[in-house]
Amino acid sequence: MIKLSKRLEEIVKLIPKGNTVADIGTDHALIACYIAKENISPKVIAADLNEGPLKFAQEQVKAYLVEDKVTARLGDGLSVLSPGEVDTVIIAGMGGSTMRTILEEKPEVVKSLKHMILQPHVGAEALRRWASENGWKIVEEQLVEEEGFYYEIMSLEQGKMEIDDDILYFLGPKLVETKHPLLIPSLDSLLESEKGILSQLANSTNIKAKERADNIKNKWQNVKRVLGWPAELKM
């Protein structure tokens, strides 16, 4: 039995059964091996940029006896794929800006996909904006807390995404719509962190520092406007 973390479990839950899958930045290939072993996907490509993780991934594939379903490939981003080769792409555990670059570098592959699962460590807002600008819609979002950190996970399909309030790119439209139970705790954690940043910026006379502070304050005022939280916002 392959043991997955809570974060990886939530990613796996979003994979449509029967879809062919590419796990980009596969690292230890746990997702690839799991979905092959559990017959969630008939064909999986586990790809990584670095030879070390890929070698370990190949060993995992062999150990879990899924060599007939899982292929390990060395390469950068979506360059390992041909258009139409898989239905679903998973990109997890990177920054949002890195993920956006990966998607922008291979538009012909992205256009051929039916489904994507994106799990950025930071920068989810940039990915939501990319999706809206490039014909992808978020159909589900999840939040996971693991070892004191919160992770946002997005499931996307091709289609037009209507977002009528700019702050939803930051909050996550589906997280707000479903009133996800971890949304407020995750925001509370981030707010405390950004209060510390504001405290540091307050001592600066630099114009850019003042602009950054104003942007942070405006963001949280908009969060309060949409969510009614926090009841008192002192910044």
C-alpha positions, 0 to 999 in steps of 0.5 A: 500500500502506497502511503500519501500525504494529505496534500497528495491525497487531495490531488489524487481525488481530483483526477478523473478515473480513466484519464491518462496523466502526466505528473510534471516534477514527479520527484518520488513518483508517489502520485504516478505509482499510486494512481497506476496501482489503484487503477485510477489511470491506465497510463501515467508519465512521471517526468522530472527535470533532474536525473537524481529524482528521476532515477529514484522515481524509476526505482519506485515504479519498479518496486511497486510493479507498475512498469506496464503503466508508468513511464519515467521521462527526463525533461523540462516542464511540458517538453516531455509531452506531445500534444494529445498524449495525455488527458490530465497534467498535474503540476504540484509543489512549485511556485505559481510563477514557475508553473505559469512559465511551464504552461506558457512555454508549451501552448500547443500541449496545454491546448490539447489537454482536457484537464489540469491539476495545479498545486502551487506552494505560493502564487496561486493568484497568478495561476488563476489570472493565467487560467482566466486569460487563456481559456481555462476555468476552475471547476474545483478548489481545495485547501489542505493544512499540513505541518502548519502550512496551507496548500491550495489545489485547483482542478481546471477544465477548458472553458470561460471563467467568469470572475466578477470581483478582482479579489477572488483571484487572490481568495479562490472563487470556488473556495469562497463559493463553497465556504471552504472550512480552511479558508479563514484559518489560512487567511488568518495565518497569512494576515498575521504574516503580512502584519509583520511585513507592514510593521517593517515597511512602516519604518521606511520612507521609500516610495516603493515601500509605501506603495507595497504597504498600501497594496497590502492594506487594500487587499485585506480591505477587499477581503473583508468586503467580500467575506465580512472577515475579520470583523475588525481589521486593524492594520 
